[in-house]
């Protein structure tokens, strides 16, 4: 673990972890946490309507017009959006040569389950309506967005819609029952999340929905037929078991899922690619995976 990562981990433990656990003011939580660097001047962004869903194009000059990374942001289903995740997404766009679309899906508790799944599905179908071949689409997401990415593919399969070429889940929250072993074993080690915080996020998102509903907790879904999947997670996360279970269940169906566990890294550490070498390397690894499967290349 780099010195920079150690320092950031300490800061997260003293600030964000406490803020998430208490969650006294949801409006304050939705404000910019001051962690997102300014975007490069050459980056092109455009707010659009993607099938009735607000979204943002994130385009690095030279990106292919016919190849898209659909990105689903994290935030416990209650906060987050293009502003919080633009830095990570433009790095992935540059690293893959893909146009990136950040889906600004509706948030709970104002819009509980299945609003996020509905919005993710509508935005994906909108891409298809624009003439984008599913073999030219990759899906990625982090935390709640990682679980949502898995739920999206389950929903697409249920609807008979062609799945994307590849997918990446970063520290996915895929079990809203919080039954994974790491939810207990990593309580002290996790620098950002706690069971108390996850319980509050889940209550906002689920309402009266059974937490085992497959589109809420995709670890309980039929995961057969998935495209190649890369899962990236830190070893000290309380959500480590979510990643392990997803990979195990996908592979048990004959799928091709690969798990990369980063020692001592905190939740969704690739978001810190501007600040820590581990984040930068993870973005490079994710980009290489996507390039391999979509036949694109890193841009200069």
Secondary structure by P-SEA (a helix, b strand, c coil): ccaaaaaaaaaaaacaaaaaaaccccccccccccccccccccbbbbbbbcccbbbbbbbcccccccbbbbbbbbcccccccccccaaaaaaaaaacccbbbbbbcccccccccaaaaaaaaaaaaaaaaaccccccbbbbbccaaaaaaaaaaaaaaaacccccccccccccccccccccccccccccccccccaaaaaaaaaacccccccccccccccccccccccbbbbbbbccccaaaaaaaaaaaaaaabbbbbbbbbccccccccccccccaaaaaaaaaaaaaaaaaacccccc
